[in-house]
């Protein structure tokens, strides 16, 4: 019984211009097409090939010369009425169809073939061309209508999503949204991890979406250089300059496709880069990493370690140093400072630590020249945090922090070398706290200040805070009521134990006034300031007080 259908063998199907499948994600796949009711009525059975191939259009033909009429991406509906029966002829037909880019064959049995010819199945499997059989007769016109309806609906959804994305990223650009916000919104749109990397394949900003950072970023540079095919990447470029790439890892299907989403986001990032100028990404990377370290914005040590490594700051098998400079030293923390002096000090301190970062590189290069086998592999991260400027240095294992780094500091502190990320994380708050104790022009080393290290390590312990508050409360009340300087004098005393002349000079007081202050402190505290244990307890209380 002939099928109730029109034969379009002599006509070319009217269809949209062909687009690459990754740029036209609204298209259904062969599997989607098989789900329509009219095809399900034919009891479809997949015998060969992949059904994940996009379908651009449906073509109906029984001709063995149909390949010449195809543009690629079509789903062919046929009874095979005009097809050859010989094995070699069927193989040639399949090759022609596969070469034309056919998405798949739907063969209705009963008109030309009662059963599927084994050579046809073998040829389709060899070319990975989908071959689907129908055991029952169906109306090809109805199938065409249903599949085309689905194609058009997908295209409309894709267009609507492209418009939404355009409005989203245009709005972000006009508002001057930070780079990390653009990357975050891209990850949310794709529901997949998104990474912005520079030309060295080092991560600038990453949003792991719902994965662990370590899972996304571990070994990033090497993985990115291998160009994984399952990753979608687009360049971030403008005016002939390319700064890096925006990369999406595999995620769920998106109506507009990952490439379209990334292209919209990359445009916003390129405009941001043009506005922010040279060095913007380096600053963003350093500030983001140091902010995460200080604010403990990570889930596990492995996560933050992966972030550091992927961003070009190696930590595994390295000597890691934390250096903190305080703008203006101790005077920057006083409410009685000259504001002009504080601003000058902050600027000078920042410039000094920038010079320190450069000094690390210069010394490393000179060492490499003196010893060709030496590794000048030195990386730094710097960021301003209030009145502090923080410098993190990664050196080859066993290397010492160059002396010029210390010499360039106005005031601050330097930590001991850390051998692991966990040790670096523990060292940073100790160095920051010690830096706040440094007088103008002095640089303290954690190795030389065991009591300060202890105070920093116990800073979160309520017992230490209670000890500090209990001992210092009379002096704090006196200073607050009289705008006095008893805490400053006591700091000078514990900084110069056994040397009252040096303590008086450090307090900027005459000896007579200094001894008057000592007497008042002893009376208020009811303590003997000559007793070593008492001085140690007061020193620890001052360190815990921090100001």
C-alpha positions as CSV (number, residue, x, y, z in Angstrom):
1,X,0.0,0.0,0.0
2,X,1.5,3.3,-1.0
3,X,2.2,5.8,1.7
4,X,0.0,9.0,1.9
5,X,2.8,11.5,1.3
6,X,4.2,13.9,-1.2
7,X,7.4,13.0,-3.0
8,X,9.8,16.0,-3.0
9,X,12.6,14.1,-4.7
10,X,12.8,16.6,-7.5
11,X,12.5,19.7,-5.4
12,X,14.9,21.4,-2.9
13,X,13.4,22.0,0.5
14,X,13.1,25.6,1.5
15,X,15.2,26.0,4.6
16,X,17.2,28.6,6.6
17,X,20.8,29.2,5.7
18,X,23.1,26.7,7.2
19,X,24.8,27.7,10.5
20,X,27.4,25.8,12.5
21,X,25.7,23.7,15.1
22,X,27.5,25.3,18.0
23,X,26.1,28.7,16.9
24,X,22.6,27.4,16.5
25,X,21.8,25.6,19.7
26,X,18.0,26.0,19.3
27,X,18.0,23.1,16.9
28,X,16.5,19.8,18.0
29,X,18.6,16.7,17.7
30,X,17.7,13.5,15.9
31,X,16.7,12.1,19.3
32,X,14.4,15.1,19.8
33,X,12.8,14.6,16.4
34,X,12.1,10.9,17.2
35,X,10.1,12.0,20.2
36,X,7.3,13.7,18.1
37,X,4.0,11.9,18.2
38,X,3.8,11.1,14.5
39,X,7.2,9.3,14.5
40,X,6.5,7.5,17.7
41,X,3.4,6.1,16.0
42,X,5.8,4.3,13.6
43,X,7.6,2.5,16.5
44,X,11.1,3.9,15.6
45,X,14.2,1.8,16.3
46,X,17.7,3.2,16.2
47,X,20.1,0.8,14.5
48,X,23.2,2.8,13.9
49,X,24.9,6.1,14.4
50,X,24.6,9.0,16.9
51,X,21.2,10.6,17.5
52,X,22.7,13.7,19.2
53,X,23.2,15.4,15.8
54,X,21.3,18.6,15.3
55,X,18.5,18.6,12.8
56,X,18.1,21.8,10.6
57,X,15.3,20.6,8.4
58,X,13.4,17.6,7.3
59,X,13.7,16.3,3.7
60,X,11.5,13.7,2.1
61,X,12.8,11.7,-0.8
62,X,13.0,8.1,-2.1
63,X,15.6,9.0,-4.8
64,X,19.1,7.4,-4.7
65,X,20.4,10.8,-6.0
66,X,19.0,12.8,-3.0
67,X,22.5,13.6,-1.7
68,X,22.9,16.2,-4.4
69,X,19.9,18.1,-3.0
70,X,21.1,18.4,0.5
71,X,22.9,21.2,2.3
72,X,23.6,19.4,5.5
73,X,21.8,18.9,8.8
74,X,18.7,17.4,7.2
75,X,16.7,14.5,8.6
76,X,15.8,12.3,5.6
77,X,12.4,10.6,5.6
78,X,12.3,7.8,3.0
79,X,10.8,4.4,2.1
80,X,13.9,3.7,0.0
81,X,11.7,3.0,-3.1
82,X,14.4,4.2,-5.5
83,X,17.3,2.8,-3.6
84,X,19.6,0.1,-4.9
85,X,19.7,-3.4,-3.3
86,X,23.4,-4.3,-3.9
87,X,25.7,-4.0,-0.9
88,X,28.3,-1.9,-2.7
89,X,25.7,0.5,-4.1
90,X,24.1,1.0,-0.7
91,X,27.5,1.7,0.8
92,X,28.2,4.4,-1.9
93,X,24.8,5.9,-1.2
94,X,25.5,6.1,2.6
95,X,28.9,7.7,1.9
96,X,27.3,10.3,-0.4
97,X,24.7,11.1,2.3
98,X,27.3,11.3,5.1
99,X,29.6,13.5,2.9
100,X,26.6,15.8,2.3
101,X,26.2,16.3,6.1
102,X,23.0,14.4,6.6
103,X,21.8,14.3,10.2
104,X,20.1,11.0,9.9
105,X,18.0,8.5,7.9
106,X,14.4,7.5,8.9
107,X,13.6,4.4,6.8
108,X,10.0,3.2,6.7
109,X,10.0,-0.6,6.1
110,X,7.5,-2.4,3.9
111,X,7.6,-0.6,0.6
112,X,11.1,-1.3,-0.7
113,X,12.6,-3.2,2.1
114,X,10.7,-5.7,4.3
115,X,13.7,-5.8,6.6
116,X,16.8,-3.6,6.9
117,X,19.6,-4.7,4.6
118,X,22.6,-5.6,6.7
119,X,25.0,-3.7,4.3
120,X,23.0,-0.6,5.0
121,X,23.3,-0.9,8.7
122,X,27.0,-1.7,8.4
123,X,27.7,1.3,6.1
124,X,25.8,3.7,8.5
125,X,27.7,2.4,11.5
126,X,31.0,2.9,9.6
127,X,30.1,6.5,9.0
128,X,28.4,7.1,12.3
129,X,25.3,8.1,10.5
130,X,22.0,7.7,12.4
131,X,19.8,5.0,10.9
132,X,16.3,4.7,12.3
133,X,13.6,2.3,11.0
134,X,9.8,2.5,11.3
135,X,7.8,-0.7,11.5
136,X,4.5,1.1,10.8
137,X,3.5,3.5,8.0
138,X,3.3,7.2,9.1
139,X,2.4,10.4,7.3
140,X,5.6,12.0,6.3
141,X,3.8,15.4,5.9
142,X,2.7,15.2,9.5
143,X,6.2,14.3,10.6
144,X,7.6,17.2,8.7
145,X,5.1,19.7,10.2
146,X,5.8,18.5,13.8
147,X,9.6,18.5,13.5
148,X,9.6,21.9,11.7
149,X,7.4,23.3,14.4
150,X,9.9,22.2,17.0
151,X,12.8,23.7,15.0
152,X,11.0,27.0,14.7
153,X,10.1,27.0,18.4
154,X,13.7,26.4,19.3
155,X,14.9,29.2,17.0
156,X,12.4,31.6,18.5
157,X,13.6,30.7,22.0
158,X,17.2,31.1,21.0
159,X,16.5,34.6,19.6
160,X,14.7,35.6,22.7
161,X,17.6,34.4,24.8
162,X,20.1,36.2,22.7
163,X,18.1,39.4,23.2
164,X,18.0,38.9,26.9
165,X,21.8,38.3,27.0
166,X,22.4,41.4,24.9
167,X,20.4,43.5,27.4
168,X,22.1,41.8,30.4
169,X,25.7,42.4,29.3
170,X,25.0,45.8,27.7
171,X,23.5,46.9,31.1
172,X,26.6,45.6,32.9
173,X,28.9,47.4,30.5
174,X,27.0,50.7,30.8
175,X,27.0,50.5,34.6
176,X,30.7,49.7,34.6
177,X,30.2,46.4,36.4
178,X,33.5,44.9,37.8
179,X,35.1,42.0,35.9
180,X,34.2,39.5,38.5
181,X,30.5,40.4,38.2
182,X,30.5,39.9,34.5
183,X,32.2,36.5,35.0
184,X,29.7,35.5,37.7
185,X,26.7,36.4,35.6
186,X,28.1,34.4,32.7
187,X,28.5,31.4,34.9
188,X,24.9,31.9,36.1
189,X,23.6,32.2,32.6
190,X,25.4,29.0,31.5
191,X,25.0,27.1,34.8
192,X,28.5,26.0,34.4
193,X,32.0,27.1,35.6
194,X,33.5,30.1,33.7
195,X,37.1,31.2,33.7
196,X,38.7,34.4,32.5
197,X,42.4,33.7,31.7
198,X,45.2,35.9,30.3
199,X,47.5,35.1,27.3
200,X,49.7,33.0,29.6
201,X,46.8,30.8,30.5
202,X,46.8,32.1,34.0
203,X,43.5,32.7,35.7
204,X,42.3,36.3,36.2
205,X,38.9,35.6,37.6
206,X,37.0,32.3,37.9
207,X,33.5,31.4,39.0
208,X,33.2,27.6,39.6
209,X,29.4,27.8,39.8
210,X,28.4,24.7,41.8
211,X,31.7,22.9,41.7
212,X,34.6,23.1,44.1
213,X,37.3,25.6,43.1
214,X,40.0,22.9,43.3
215,X,38.0,20.7,40.9
216,X,37.8,23.5,38.3
217,X,41.2,25.1,38.7
218,X,43.7,22.4,39.7
219,X,46.3,22.1,37.0
220,X,44.6,24.8,35.0
221,X,47.4,26.2,33.0
222,X,48.5,22.9,31.6
223,X,44.9,21.8,30.9
224,X,44.1,25.0,29.2
225,X,47.1,24.8,26.9
226,X,45.9,21.4,25.7
227,X,42.8,23.1,24.4
228,X,40.1,20.6,25.6
229,X,37.5,20.2,22.9
230,X,34.7,20.0,25.4
231,X,35.5,23.6,26.6
232,X,33.9,26.6,24.8
233,X,36.3,29.5,24.6
234,X,36.1,33.0,22.9
235,X,38.8,35.7,22.8
236,X,38.6,38.9,24.9
237,X,39.9,41.4,22.4
238,X,39.3,44.9,21.0
239,X,41.0,47.3,18.6
240,X,43.4,44.6,17.4
241,X,44.6,43.8,20.9
242,X,43.9,40.4,22.5
243,X,44.1,40.1,26.3
244,X,43.0,36.6,27.0
245,X,40.1,34.2,26.7
246,X,36.8,33.6,28.4
247,X,36.2,29.9,28.8
248,X,33.1,27.9,29.8
249,X,33.5,24.3,31.0
250,X,30.8,21.8,30.0
251,X,27.3,22.4,31.4
252,X,23.6,21.9,30.6
253,X,22.3,22.9,27.1
254,X,21.6,26.6,26.7
255,X,19.0,28.0,24.3
256,X,21.4,30.4,22.8
257,X,24.5,28.2,23.1
258,X,27.6,28.7,25.2
259,X,29.5,30.4,22.4
260,X,26.8,33.1,22.1
261,X,26.8,33.7,25.9
262,X,30.6,33.9,26.0
263,X,30.7,36.3,23.0
264,X,28.3,38.7,24.7
265,X,30.3,38.5,28.0
266,X,33.6,38.9,26.2
267,X,32.4,42.1,24.6
268,X,31.6,43.5,28.0
269,X,35.0,42.4,29.4
270,X,36.8,44.0,26.5
271,X,35.0,47.3,27.0
272,X,35.9,47.1,30.7
273,X,39.6,46.4,29.9
274,X,39.7,49.4,27.6
275,X,38.3,51.6,30.3
276,X,40.5,50.3,33.1
277,X,43.7,50.4,31.2
278,X,46.9,48.4,31.2
279,X,47.6,46.4,34.4
280,X,43.9,46.2,35.4
281,X,43.7,42.4,35.3
282,X,47.0,42.0,37.2
283,X,45.7,44.3,40.0
284,X,42.3,42.6,40.0
285,X,43.9,39.2,40.3
286,X,46.2,40.2,43.1
287,X,43.5,42.0,45.0
288,X,41.0,39.2,44.6
289,X,43.5,36.6,45.8
290,X,44.8,38.6,48.8
291,X,41.2,39.5,49.7
292,X,40.2,35.9,49.6
293,X,43.2,35.0,51.8
294,X,42.5,37.7,54.4
295,X,38.7,37.2,54.4
296,X,39.0,33.4,54.4
297,X,36.7,33.4,51.3
298,X,37.4,29.8,50.4
299,X,36.0,26.4,51.5
300,X,39.2,24.3,51.8
301,X,42.9,24.9,51.6
302,X,42.9,22.9,48.4
303,X,40.5,25.4,46.9
304,X,42.6,28.5,47.7
305,X,45.8,26.6,46.7
306,X,44.3,25.8,43.3
307,X,43.3,29.5,42.9
308,X,46.8,30.7,43.7
309,X,48.5,28.1,41.4
310,X,46.1,28.7,38.5
311,X,46.7,32.5,38.8
312,X,50.4,32.2,38.4
313,X,51.5,32.3,42.0
314,X,53.0,28.8,42.6
315,X,52.8,27.5,46.2
316,X,53.7,23.8,46.0
317,X,57.3,23.0,46.8
318,X,58.1,26.7,47.2
319,X,59.4,29.2,49.9
320,X,56.5,31.5,50.6
321,X,56.8,34.9,52.4
322,X,54.3,37.4,53.7
323,X,55.5,41.0,54.0
324,X,53.2,43.8,55.4
325,X,54.0,47.5,55.3
326,X,52.0,50.0,57.4
327,X,51.6,53.5,55.9
328,X,53.4,55.9,58.3
329,X,54.1,53.1,60.9
330,X,52.6,53.5,64.3
331,X,51.7,57.2,63.7
332,X,49.2,56.1,61.0
333,X,47.1,54.5,63.8
334,X,46.9,57.5,66.0
335,X,43.9,59.9,65.9
336,X,46.3,62.8,66.6
337,X,48.2,62.3,63.3
338,X,48.7,65.1,60.8
339,X,46.4,64.1,57.9
340,X,48.8,65.5,55.3
341,X,51.6,63.5,56.8
342,X,49.5,60.3,56.8
343,X,48.6,60.7,53.2
344,X,52.3,61.3,52.3
345,X,53.3,58.3,54.4
346,X,50.7,56.1,52.8
347,X,51.9,57.1,49.3
348,X,55.5,56.6,50.3
349,X,54.8,53.2,51.9
350,X,53.0,52.0,48.8
351,X,55.8,53.2,46.5
352,X,58.4,51.5,48.8
353,X,56.6,48.2,48.7
354,X,56.2,48.4,44.9
355,X,59.9,48.9,44.8
356,X,60.3,45.9,47.1
357,X,58.4,43.8,44.7
358,X,60.6,44.9,41.9
359,X,63.7,44.3,44.1
360,X,62.7,40.7,44.4
361,X,62.7,40.2,40.6
362,X,66.0,42.2,40.2
363,X,67.8,40.1,42.8
364,X,66.5,36.9,41.4
365,X,67.7,37.9,37.9
366,X,71.1,38.8,39.2
367,X,71.4,35.5,41.0
368,X,70.4,33.6,37.9
369,X,73.1,35.5,35.9
370,X,75.7,34.6,38.5
371,X,74.6,31.0,38.5
372,X,73.1,29.8,35.3
373,X,71.6,26.8,37.1
374,X,69.8,29.0,39.5
375,X,66.1,29.5,38.9
376,X,64.9,33.1,38.7
377,X,61.3,31.8,39.1
378,X,60.0,34.5,41.5
379,X,56.4,35.5,41.7
380,X,54.7,38.3,43.7
381,X,51.3,39.4,44.7
382,X,50.6,42.9,46.1
383,X,47.5,44.7,47.3
384,X,46.5,47.6,49.5
385,X,44.2,46.9,52.4
386,X,43.4,50.1,54.2
387,X,46.7,51.5,55.6
388,X,48.4,48.2,54.9
389,X,50.2,47.1,51.8
390,X,50.6,43.3,51.6
391,X,53.2,41.6,49.5
392,X,53.3,37.9,49.1
393,X,56.4,36.3,47.5
394,X,56.9,32.9,46.1
395,X,60.5,31.8,45.7
396,X,62.2,28.5,44.7
397,X,62.4,26.1,47.7
398,X,65.2,27.0,50.0
399,X,65.6,30.6,48.7
400,X,65.8,33.5,51.1
401,X,63.9,36.7,50.8
402,X,66.3,39.3,49.3
403,X,67.6,41.9,51.7
404,X,66.5,44.8,49.4
405,X,62.9,43.9,50.1
406,X,63.5,44.6,53.8
407,X,65.5,47.7,53.1
408,X,62.8,49.3,51.0
409,X,60.1,49.0,53.7
410,X,59.3,52.2,55.7
411,X,57.8,50.2,58.5
412,X,56.1,46.9,58.8
413,X,56.9,43.2,59.3
414,X,58.3,40.2,57.5
415,X,57.2,36.6,58.1
416,X,59.2,33.4,58.3
417,X,59.3,31.3,55.1
418,X,56.3,29.0,54.7
419,X,56.6,25.7,52.9
420,X,52.9,25.1,52.3
421,X,49.7,27.0,51.6
422,X,48.4,26.2,55.1
423,X,51.6,27.6,56.7
424,X,51.2,30.8,54.6
425,X,47.6,31.2,55.6
426,X,48.6,30.9,59.3
427,X,51.5,33.3,58.8
428,X,49.6,36.2,57.2
429,X,47.6,37.3,60.3
430,X,50.7,37.0,62.5
431,X,52.7,39.3,60.1
432,X,49.8,41.8,59.9
433,X,49.5,42.0,63.6
434,X,53.2,42.4,64.1
435,X,53.3,45.1,61.4
436,X,50.8,47.2,63.4
437,X,53.3,47.1,66.3
438,X,56.2,48.5,64.3
439,X,57.3,52.0,65.0
440,X,57.9,54.4,62.1
441,X,61.0,53.4,60.3
442,X,61.3,50.0,61.9
443,X,60.8,46.6,60.3
444,X,60.0,43.6,62.6
445,X,60.7,40.0,61.8
446,X,58.3,37.3,63.1
447,X,61.3,35.1,63.9
448,X,62.6,37.8,66.3
449,X,59.3,38.5,68.0
450,X,58.0,35.2,69.6
451,X,55.7,37.0,72.0
452,X,54.1,39.0,69.2
453,X,53.7,35.7,67.2
454,X,52.0,34.1,70.2
455,X,49.6,37.1,70.6
456,X,48.7,36.9,66.9
457,X,48.1,33.2,66.9
458,X,45.9,33.5,70.0
459,X,44.1,36.7,68.8
460,X,40.8,34.9,68.5
461,X,40.9,33.4,72.0
462,X,38.5,35.2,74.3
463,X,40.8,34.4,77.3
464,X,43.6,36.5,75.8
465,X,41.2,39.4,75.1
466,X,39.9,39.2,78.6
467,X,43.5,39.3,79.9
468,X,44.2,42.4,77.8
469,X,41.0,44.2,78.8
470,X,41.5,43.4,82.5
471,X,45.1,44.6,82.7
472,X,44.8,47.7,80.5
473,X,41.3,49.0,81.5
474,X,42.6,51.6,84.0
475,X,45.0,53.0,81.5
476,X,42.5,53.1,78.7
477,X,39.9,54.9,80.9
478,X,42.6,57.4,81.9
479,X,43.7,58.1,78.3
480,X,40.1,58.4,77.0
481,X,39.2,60.9,79.8
482,X,42.4,63.0,79.6
483,X,43.5,62.5,76.0
484,X,46.5,60.9,77.7
485,X,49.4,58.8,76.4
486,X,49.8,56.2,79.1
487,X,49.4,53.3,76.7
488,X,52.1,54.8,74.4
489,X,54.5,55.1,77.4
490,X,53.8,51.6,78.5
491,X,54.6,50.3,75.0
492,X,57.9,52.1,75.1
493,X,58.6,50.5,78.5
494,X,58.0,46.9,77.3
495,X,59.8,47.6,74.0
496,X,63.0,48.7,76.0
497,X,63.0,46.7,79.2
498,X,65.7,47.6,81.6
499,X,66.6,50.8,79.5
500,X,64.6,53.7,80.8
501,X,66.5,56.2,78.8
502,X,65.7,54.5,75.5
503,X,62.1,54.1,76.6
504,X,61.8,57.8,77.4
505,X,63.3,58.7,74.0
506,X,60.8,56.4,72.3
507,X,58.0,58.1,74.2
508,X,59.3,61.5,73.1
509,X,59.2,62.7,76.7
510,X,61.8,64.2,79.0
511,X,63.1,61.9,81.7
512,X,61.3,63.7,84.5
513,X,57.9,63.6,82.7
514,X,58.5,60.0,81.7
515,X,59.1,58.9,85.3
516,X,56.0,60.8,86.3
517,X,54.0,58.7,83.7
518,X,55.6,55.5,85.0
519,X,54.5,56.4,88.6
520,X,51.0,57.0,87.4
521,X,50.9,53.8,85.4
522,X,52.1,51.8,88.5
523,X,49.5,53.4,90.7
524,X,46.6,52.9,88.3
525,X,47.6,49.2,87.7
526,X,48.7,48.5,91.2
527,X,51.7,46.8,89.7
528,X,55.5,46.7,90.0
529,X,56.9,47.8,86.6
530,X,60.3,46.4,87.6
531,X,59.0,42.9,87.9
532,X,59.8,40.8,84.8
533,X,56.7,38.6,84.9
534,X,54.5,41.7,85.3
535,X,56.1,43.4,82.3
536,X,55.7,40.2,80.2
537,X,52.0,40.1,81.1
538,X,51.6,43.7,80.2
539,X,53.5,43.2,77.0
540,X,51.2,40.4,76.0
541,X,48.1,42.5,76.9
542,X,49.4,45.4,74.7
543,X,50.0,43.0,71.8
544,X,46.5,41.6,72.1
545,X,45.1,45.2,72.4
546,X,46.7,46.0,69.1
547,X,46.5,49.8,69.3
